[in-house]
Amino acid sequence: MNKENNMLIDFYELTMGQAYFNQGMKDKKACFDEFYRRNPDKAAFSLVGGIEDAIRFLQDFKFSKEEILYLRSLNCFTDDYLDYLAQMRFTGDVYAVEDGTAVFPNEPVLTIVAPIIEAQIIETKLLTYFNHSSLVTSKASRIARAAQGRPVMEFGTRRAHGRDAANIGALDAYIGGAVGTACTMTGMQYGIPVLGTMAHSFVQSFSNEYEAFKAYAKSFPNNATFLVDTYDTLESGIPNAIRVAKEVLEPMGKTLAGIRIDSGDLAKLSKQARRMLDKAGLTGAKICVSNSLDEYVITSLLEQGAPIDSFGVGENLITAKSEPVFGGVYKLVALEEYGKFMPKIKISDNIEKVTNPGFKDIVRLYDKDGKIITDMVQLQDEELPSGNIKLKDPASTWKYKTISEYTPVKIRKKMMENGKVIVDFKTPQEKRAYVQEELDSLREESLRLTNAQTISISLSPKLEVLKDRLLAEHNKGKRIEQNTEVFNLDELF
């Protein structure tokens, strides 16, 4: 673990830790939920990412001597507190869904149960994993679905927001549905396919386009794919690709693998390219396109009947350009008092920012066809639901329906216990397959790229009562406080 990772901390996490320490709260256990409030791109769901990375981080968490020396140099913290931090390891429990799980807003995707200083100091790092990976995995899935079974290649390394974003983003894109990446580092580290042929600079480096294609064909006769838009796609690029196929590849017993078009009217050019290739007898040559693609452009191209076989998608995927912020948050929901967890709630004038209190779990309700009906968030000690259930939208409680036929399944697992990992990690290939299983469990109307039918989570009756009680207690306390202020003013006058 790079030591810089342990210092990726918002400074107030350290100052709060000092205050907790001073108050003798360092051993008091807290329960924090990680969740998000809204699906990007007006989608019906998101795909979780970054859970495994978070677990690995927690497993190795340790401040180095250099980091403690830096904190000491700030003259903000006591020596006792810094000594405590120097010895601190993550000793808590982690409950979470698996990477690739389809999830919905406002449900506890990950829960930390740990001494409060430990739980507070890891907040920022956990959110960086969760927000970035969930964002890219979800975007990749949308783009892959738009391609309707045609391969999508991740081409965004040079446009990503830094090295880590490029590398991990390429991995998340693969898990979300891309067939591979142009990022060689990702291929080496995670064993996923690496893809790519040539850039315009390669074509420009030769005396003419024909010589460039010829040189590449001799070097890679089994996968000769030419970039045909350096000069003129129809007048030069494709004719030269055909010529090299006939004069160089066929005498070697090989054939043209394909062409890539990176500019221009991709629908029009791909149709004309297909006619030219077929007329030359190169019916097996594939057409790949790139150039600022996203799910909407790909959908439009296919609706126009463009005979495109694969797509190279860069900046719009690796940066999730249409909505580049996932918006995951990390909130205190329970605090240990006298040996048991007491629920905590955050109250806000913005209704969507009022949290669901208590140590909770997620129960997924499936219909007889294995499709998701909804997720029910319930308290950790509740039994699985049975019988008739009234499902209410927490944000619109007047909206409800009653269901009686369903299969309830808890979708979170305990992944760490007392700071130790207790689950096996999946390979990228296994995560990718799991994403497909999750997509298969969603109804078609929820998979739409536009006008998707949303799925609102429900709260168990017990959790709903708890939330209402805490809100009522807050409002009662607020009234008493206001009345006290009035009384004191009367006394003064």
Secondary structure, DSSP 8 states (H G I E B T S, - for coil): --HHHHT---HHHHHHHHHHHHTT-TT-EEEEEEEESS-GGG-S-EE---HHHHHHHHHH----HHHHHHHHHTT-S-HHHHHHHHH-----EEEE--TT-EE-TTS-SEEEEEEHHHHHHTHHHHHHHHHHHHHHHHHHHHHHHHTTTS-EEE--GGGSSSHHHHHHHHHHHHHHT-SEES-HHHHHHH---B-----HHHHHTSSSHHHHHHHHHHH-GGG-EEE--SS-IIIIIHHHHHHHIIIIIGGGT----EEEE-SS-HHHHHHHHHHHHHHTT-TT-EEEE-SS--HHHHHHHHHTT----EEEE-HHHHT-TTS----EEEEEEEEEETTEEEE-----SSGGG----SSEEEEEEE-TTS-EEEEEEEETT-----S-EEEEETTEEEEEEEE---EEEE--EEEEETTEE-S----HHHHHHHHHHHHHTS-HHHH-SSS------EE-HHHHHHHHHHHHHHHHHHHHHHHHHHHHHHHH-
